[in-house]
Amino acid sequence: MNQKTEHIPVVIVGGGPVGLFLALCLLKQGIECRVLEKREKPVPDSRSLGIHPPSLSLFDELGITQTFLDQGIKISRGLALSEHGKFGEISFINLEATHPYILACPQFTTESILRDELDRLDGSALITGVEFEGYKDTGEEVAVRYKTNHPKGEQQVISSRFLVGCDGKNSMVRQQAGIAFNGRRYPDTYIMGDFEDTTTFGNDAAVFLPKAGLIESFPLPNGMRRWVVKTVDYIAEPNAGLLAQKVKGRIGFDISDVRHTMLSSFGVQQYMAETFQKGSVFLAGDAAHVVSPIGGQGMNLGWLDARALADHLSDHLHQKTPGVNYTTQQQHLVKKAARRAELNMRLGRKVSWPVFRNFAVKLMLSPILQKKTAGMFTMQNLEKGLI
């Protein structure tokens, strides 16, 4: 077994959107880092889509927002509909935000932009095709072991001051640190897919609340549209015909004969790590918390983690006392985001008397409450209040 030792202030395990963004935040502060990622290239599908106003403001700090705007779709308005037609709408243009809209950008594109920027700043920062194996934390340094994805791959070691797990909900970093991951699964299940856009919604998001359960529809670049459909049970093998059948049966839209790409089913989980730090090891993104994907907050929460953690690590490396406790600060945001996600999820469940649910939605979209509702749907003011 051959070992090569390199000394770096911060090692990040996981080169998805959160790990890449954290690396960029650290480099902006003059902190060298390495990102260990299994995949050679981003997975070529859309997955997470919505980039909320707070995240776009974080991108402003890195000077990369325009690149995202050039490749995404601005959503400035959402429509609320039943099987009988529109009964409300919400506008984001009056948000007290630099970017008063949600940007729809496929995750493949998001990761590609972040990878390109990281390569531009430091071509050695991202190490792909490698697998994290373990670490030893002495209190003064963390020895991080990894090997290449090859049957005879050599094990290598990086010596770092801090290790950060951005390696998803099944985080090996979290497991090896012995940090509990507490939470539960919800009964809610969904099927989603990206189809050629044959609607007249343009750049508007459309949320249907028929009696049989939620259908969401969001614009995508290149003339495509994401459809998300609430299902009674988890569908192990989703197909385009089934999704199209449910859409037509509930709201009358026929998408059965149009081009489609990504298809998947998903359930809902809510978990949070007991702590986001143990010794010299930190967690961010899905490694630290998982919330319902309804509302599109998960990836954005990870970016908020990363931005806060970059400051926290910078303080430690410069022998300053951090102004706030990273775990306490971020867990507060996660709990609030989880409450918002649960509200969104409950509104989309099958109901016997949709008139009452739809009345509540109308009230939320009324002039007196619309600004607060718009802020809630776009992740504004997470640090304040209960919801």
C-alpha positions as CSV (number, residue, x, y, z in Angstrom):
1,M,0.0,0.0,0.0
2,N,1.5,3.3,-1.1
3,Q,0.7,6.5,0.7
4,K,1.2,10.1,-0.4
5,T,0.7,12.8,2.2
6,E,-0.4,16.3,1.4
7,H,-1.1,19.1,3.9
8,I,-4.2,21.2,3.2
9,P,-6.2,23.4,5.7
10,V,-9.6,21.9,4.8
11,V,-10.7,18.6,3.1
12,I,-14.2,18.3,1.8
13,V,-15.8,14.9,1.1
14,G,-18.4,15.2,-1.6
15,G,-18.3,17.3,-4.8
16,G,-21.9,17.9,-5.3
17,P,-23.5,21.4,-5.2
18,V,-22.8,22.0,-1.5
19,G,-19.2,20.7,-1.4
20,L,-18.3,22.6,-4.6
21,F,-19.8,25.8,-3.2
22,L,-18.1,25.5,0.1
23,A,-14.8,25.1,-1.7
24,L,-15.4,28.3,-3.6
25,C,-16.3,30.2,-0.4
26,L,-13.1,29.0,1.2
27,L,-11.0,29.9,-1.8
28,K,-12.5,33.4,-1.8
29,Q,-11.2,33.8,1.8
30,G,-7.8,32.6,0.8
31,I,-8.2,29.1,2.3
32,E,-6.8,26.2,0.3
33,C,-8.9,23.1,0.2
34,R,-9.4,19.7,-1.5
35,V,-12.7,18.2,-2.6
36,L,-12.9,14.4,-2.8
37,E,-15.6,13.2,-5.2
38,K,-16.5,9.7,-6.5
39,R,-17.9,10.8,-9.8
40,E,-15.7,11.9,-12.7
41,K,-18.5,14.1,-14.1
42,P,-21.8,15.5,-12.8
43,V,-24.8,13.1,-13.2
44,P,-26.5,14.2,-16.4
45,D,-30.0,14.8,-15.1
46,S,-32.0,17.7,-13.7
47,R,-32.8,16.5,-10.1
48,S,-32.8,19.6,-7.9
49,L,-34.0,22.7,-9.8
50,G,-35.0,25.7,-7.7
51,I,-32.4,28.3,-6.7
52,H,-33.9,30.7,-4.3
53,P,-33.2,34.4,-3.8
54,P,-30.9,34.0,-0.7
55,S,-28.7,31.5,-2.7
56,L,-28.5,33.9,-5.7
57,S,-27.3,36.6,-3.3
58,L,-24.6,34.2,-2.1
59,F,-23.6,33.6,-5.8
60,D,-23.3,37.4,-6.1
61,E,-20.5,37.3,-3.5
62,L,-18.6,34.9,-5.8
63,G,-19.3,36.7,-9.0
64,I,-21.1,33.7,-10.6
65,T,-24.7,34.8,-10.6
66,Q,-24.8,35.9,-14.3
67,T,-23.5,32.5,-15.4
68,F,-26.5,30.9,-13.7
69,L,-29.0,33.5,-15.1
70,D,-27.7,32.8,-18.6
71,Q,-28.5,29.1,-18.3
72,G,-31.7,29.1,-16.1
73,I,-35.3,30.3,-16.2
74,K,-36.5,33.1,-13.9
75,I,-39.8,32.2,-12.2
76,S,-41.5,35.4,-11.0
77,R,-45.0,34.2,-10.6
78,G,-46.8,31.1,-9.4
79,L,-50.4,30.1,-10.2
80,A,-52.7,28.2,-7.9
81,L,-55.3,26.0,-9.8
82,S,-57.8,23.3,-9.2
83,E,-59.3,21.0,-11.7
84,H,-61.8,23.7,-12.5
85,G,-59.2,26.5,-13.2
86,K,-57.1,29.2,-11.6
87,F,-58.2,30.4,-8.2
88,G,-55.2,32.4,-7.2
89,E,-51.6,33.6,-8.0
90,I,-48.6,34.9,-6.3
91,S,-45.9,37.3,-7.5
92,F,-42.3,37.4,-6.3
93,I,-41.4,40.7,-7.9
94,N,-42.1,42.7,-4.7
95,L,-39.8,40.6,-2.6
96,E,-37.2,42.6,-0.6
97,A,-34.5,40.7,-2.3
98,T,-31.8,41.5,-4.9
99,H,-33.1,38.7,-7.0
100,P,-36.9,38.7,-6.7
101,Y,-37.5,35.3,-8.4
102,I,-36.7,31.6,-8.2
103,L,-34.2,30.4,-10.8
104,A,-35.0,27.1,-12.4
105,C,-31.6,25.5,-13.3
106,P,-31.1,21.7,-13.7
107,Q,-28.7,20.3,-11.1
108,F,-26.3,19.0,-13.8
109,T,-25.9,22.6,-15.0
110,T,-25.5,23.9,-11.5
111,E,-22.7,21.4,-10.7
112,S,-21.0,22.1,-14.1
113,I,-21.0,25.9,-13.4
114,L,-19.5,25.4,-9.9
115,R,-17.0,22.8,-11.2
116,D,-15.8,25.2,-13.9
117,E,-15.4,28.1,-11.5
118,L,-13.5,25.9,-9.0
119,D,-11.2,24.7,-11.8
120,R,-10.6,28.3,-12.9
121,L,-9.6,29.4,-9.3
122,D,-7.6,26.3,-8.4
123,G,-7.3,23.4,-10.9
124,S,-6.0,21.1,-8.1
125,A,-8.9,21.6,-5.7
126,L,-11.3,19.0,-7.1
127,I,-10.1,15.4,-7.0
128,T,-12.5,13.1,-8.9
129,G,-12.7,9.3,-9.2
130,V,-11.8,8.8,-5.6
131,E,-13.5,7.3,-2.6
132,F,-13.3,8.4,1.0
133,E,-12.1,5.6,3.3
134,G,-11.7,7.1,6.7
135,Y,-10.0,9.6,9.0
136,K,-8.1,10.0,12.2
137,D,-8.7,13.2,14.2
138,T,-5.8,14.0,16.7
139,G,-7.3,17.3,17.7
140,E,-4.4,19.1,15.9
141,E,-4.9,17.6,12.5
142,V,-7.1,15.2,10.6
143,A,-5.5,12.5,8.5
144,V,-8.0,11.7,5.7
145,R,-7.6,8.4,3.8
146,Y,-9.0,7.9,0.3
147,K,-8.3,5.7,-2.7
148,T,-8.9,5.8,-6.5
149,N,-12.0,4.0,-7.9
150,H,-9.9,1.2,-9.3
151,P,-9.5,-2.4,-8.1
152,K,-5.8,-1.7,-7.5
153,G,-6.2,1.9,-6.4
154,E,-3.6,3.2,-4.1
155,Q,-4.6,4.6,-0.8
156,Q,-3.6,8.1,-0.2
157,V,-3.6,10.4,2.8
158,I,-4.2,14.1,3.1
159,S,-3.3,15.8,6.4
160,S,-5.8,18.7,7.1
161,R,-6.8,20.9,9.9
162,F,-10.5,20.3,9.3
163,L,-12.6,17.7,7.5
164,V,-16.1,18.5,6.2
165,G,-18.7,15.9,5.2
166,C,-20.8,17.1,2.2
167,D,-21.4,13.5,1.1
168,G,-25.2,13.3,1.2
169,K,-27.8,11.8,3.5
170,N,-25.9,8.4,3.8
171,S,-22.8,10.3,4.7
172,M,-19.8,8.1,5.5
173,V,-18.1,11.0,7.3
174,R,-21.1,11.4,9.6
175,Q,-21.2,7.6,10.3
176,Q,-17.5,7.4,11.0
177,A,-17.7,10.4,13.3
178,G,-20.5,8.5,15.2
179,I,-22.9,11.4,14.9
180,A,-26.6,10.3,15.3
181,F,-29.0,11.1,12.5
182,N,-32.5,11.4,14.0
183,G,-35.8,11.8,12.2
184,R,-38.5,9.9,10.3
185,R,-40.1,9.0,7.0
186,Y,-43.4,10.5,6.0
187,P,-46.1,8.5,4.1
188,D,-46.1,10.9,1.2
189,T,-44.8,9.7,-2.2
190,Y,-44.5,11.3,-5.6
191,I,-43.5,10.7,-9.2
192,M,-41.8,13.3,-11.3
193,G,-40.5,13.8,-14.8
194,D,-39.3,16.3,-17.3
195,F,-41.5,16.7,-20.5
196,E,-41.5,18.9,-23.5
197,D,-43.5,22.0,-22.6
198,T,-46.9,22.0,-24.4
199,T,-48.6,24.3,-21.9
200,T,-49.3,28.0,-22.1
201,F,-47.8,28.7,-18.7
202,G,-44.6,30.2,-20.1
203,N,-42.2,31.0,-17.3
204,D,-44.9,30.7,-14.6
205,A,-44.9,27.9,-12.0
206,A,-48.3,26.1,-11.8
207,V,-49.5,24.3,-8.6
208,F,-52.6,22.3,-9.0
209,L,-54.6,21.3,-5.9
210,P,-57.3,18.9,-7.2
211,K,-59.2,16.6,-4.9
212,A,-57.0,13.6,-5.8
213,G,-53.8,15.3,-4.8
214,L,-51.0,17.8,-5.7
215,I,-49.6,18.3,-9.2
216,E,-46.8,20.8,-9.7
217,S,-45.4,22.1,-13.0
218,F,-42.3,24.2,-13.4
219,P,-40.6,25.6,-16.5
220,L,-37.1,24.4,-17.4
221,P,-34.6,25.6,-20.0
222,N,-34.7,24.2,-23.5
223,G,-38.4,24.1,-23.8
224,M,-38.9,21.5,-21.1
225,R,-41.2,21.4,-18.1
226,R,-41.0,19.5,-14.8
227,W,-44.1,17.7,-13.6
228,V,-44.4,16.4,-10.0
229,V,-47.5,14.3,-9.1
230,K,-48.6,13.1,-5.6
231,T,-49.2,9.4,-5.5
232,V,-51.0,7.1,-3.1
233,D,-48.0,4.7,-2.8
234,Y,-44.4,4.6,-3.8
235,I,-44.0,3.6,-7.5
236,A,-40.9,1.5,-7.8
237,E,-40.7,1.6,-11.6
238,P,-42.0,4.9,-12.8
239,N,-42.9,5.4,-16.5
240,A,-44.0,8.3,-18.6
241,G,-47.3,6.7,-19.4
242,L,-48.3,6.4,-15.8
243,L,-47.3,10.0,-15.0
244,A,-49.2,11.3,-18.1
245,Q,-52.2,9.3,-17.1
246,K,-52.3,10.8,-13.7
247,V,-51.9,14.4,-15.0
248,K,-54.7,14.0,-17.6
249,G,-57.0,12.2,-15.1
250,R,-56.6,15.0,-12.5
251,I,-56.3,18.2,-14.4
252,G,-57.0,17.3,-18.1
253,F,-53.5,18.1,-19.5
254,D,-52.4,15.6,-22.1
255,I,-48.6,15.1,-22.1
256,S,-48.7,11.5,-23.3
257,D,-47.2,12.0,-26.8
258,V,-44.4,14.5,-26.0
259,R,-40.7,14.1,-25.6
260,H,-39.6,13.4,-22.0
261,T,-36.2,12.9,-20.2
262,M,-35.8,12.3,-16.5
263,L,-38.3,10.1,-14.6
264,S,-38.2,9.2,-10.9
265,S,-40.2,8.4,-7.8
266,F,-39.4,9.7,-4.4
267,G,-40.6,9.6,-0.8
268,V,-40.2,12.2,1.9
269,Q,-37.9,12.0,4.9
270,Q,-36.9,14.5,7.6
271,Y,-33.7,13.9,9.4
272,M,-31.1,16.0,11.2
273,A,-27.7,15.3,12.7
274,E,-27.5,15.5,16.4
275,T,-24.6,17.9,16.0
276,F,-23.0,19.4,12.9
277,Q,-19.5,19.4,14.4
278,K,-17.5,16.8,16.3
279,G,-13.9,17.7,17.1
280,S,-12.3,18.8,13.8
281,V,-15.1,17.3,11.7
282,F,-18.1,19.3,10.3
283,L,-21.2,18.4,8.3
284,A,-23.1,20.4,5.7
285,G,-26.0,19.9,3.3
286,D,-27.8,16.5,3.3
287,A,-25.0,15.0,5.4
288,A,-26.3,17.2,8.2
289,H,-30.0,17.4,7.4
290,V,-32.8,16.2,5.1
291,V,-36.1,18.0,4.6
292,S,-39.0,17.3,2.3
293,P,-38.1,18.1,-1.3
294,I,-41.5,19.8,-1.8
295,G,-40.6,23.5,-1.9
296,G,-37.1,22.9,-3.2
297,Q,-35.3,24.0,-0.1
298,G,-32.7,21.2,0.4
299,M,-29.9,22.2,-1.9
300,N,-30.3,25.9,-0.9
301,L,-30.1,25.0,2.8
302,G,-26.8,23.3,2.1
303,W,-25.5,26.4,0.5
304,L,-26.5,28.4,3.6
305,D,-24.6,25.9,5.7
306,A,-21.5,26.2,3.4
307,R,-21.4,30.0,3.6
308,A,-21.7,30.0,7.4
309,L,-19.2,27.2,7.7
310,A,-16.6,29.0,5.5
311,D,-16.7,31.9,7.9
312,H,-16.5,29.6,10.9
313,L,-13.5,27.7,9.6
314,S,-11.8,30.9,8.6
315,D,-12.2,32.2,12.2
316,H,-10.6,29.0,13.5
317,L,-7.8,29.0,11.1
318,H,-7.0,32.6,11.9
319,Q,-7.2,31.8,15.6
320,K,-10.3,34.0,16.1
321,T,-13.3,32.9,18.3
322,P,-16.3,32.3,16.0
323,G,-19.2,34.7,16.8
324,V,-21.8,32.0,16.7
325,N,-22.0,28.3,17.2
326,Y,-22.3,26.7,13.8
327,T,-24.6,23.8,14.9
328,T,-26.9,26.0,16.8
329,Q,-27.2,28.6,14.0
330,Q,-27.8,26.1,11.2
331,Q,-30.1,23.8,13.1
332,H,-32.4,26.8,13.8
333,L,-32.6,27.4,10.0
334,V,-33.2,23.8,9.2
335,K,-36.0,23.4,11.8
336,K,-37.8,26.5,10.3
337,A,-37.3,25.3,6.7
338,A,-38.7,21.8,7.7
339,R,-41.8,23.5,9.1
340,R,-42.3,25.3,5.8
341,A,-41.7,22.2,3.8
342,E,-44.2,20.2,5.9
343,L,-46.9,22.9,5.3
344,N,-46.3,22.7,1.6
345,M,-46.6,19.0,1.7
346,R,-49.8,19.0,3.8
347,L,-51.4,21.4,1.4
348,G,-50.8,19.0,-1.5
349,R,-52.3,15.9,0.1
350,K,-55.5,14.2,-1.1
351,V,-58.5,15.7,0.7
352,S,-62.2,14.9,0.9
353,W,-63.3,18.5,0.9
354,P,-60.8,20.5,-1.2
355,V,-63.0,23.6,-0.9
356,F,-61.7,24.3,2.6
357,R,-58.1,23.7,1.7
358,N,-58.4,25.9,-1.4
359,F,-60.0,28.6,0.7
360,A,-57.0,28.6,3.0
361,V,-54.7,28.9,0.0
362,K,-56.7,31.8,-1.3
363,L,-56.3,33.5,2.0
364,M,-52.5,33.0,1.9
365,L,-52.5,34.5,-1.6
366,S,-54.7,37.5,-0.6
367,P,-53.2,41.0,-0.8
368,I,-52.8,41.3,2.9
369,L,-50.8,38.0,3.2
370,Q,-49.2,37.6,-0.2
371,K,-45.9,39.3,0.6
372,K,-45.4,37.1,3.7
373,T,-46.4,34.0,1.7
374,A,-44.1,34.9,-1.2
375,G,-41.3,35.3,1.3
376,M,-42.0,31.9,2.9
377,F,-42.0,30.1,-0.5
378,T,-38.7,31.7,-1.5
379,M,-36.8,31.0,1.8
380,Q,-36.8,34.6,3.0
381,N,-36.2,35.5,6.7
382,L,-35.4,31.9,7.8
383,E,-33.6,33.4,10.8
384,K,-36.7,35.2,12.1
385,G,-40.0,34.0,13.6
386,L,-41.5,30.6,13.7
387,I,-42.4,30.0,10.0
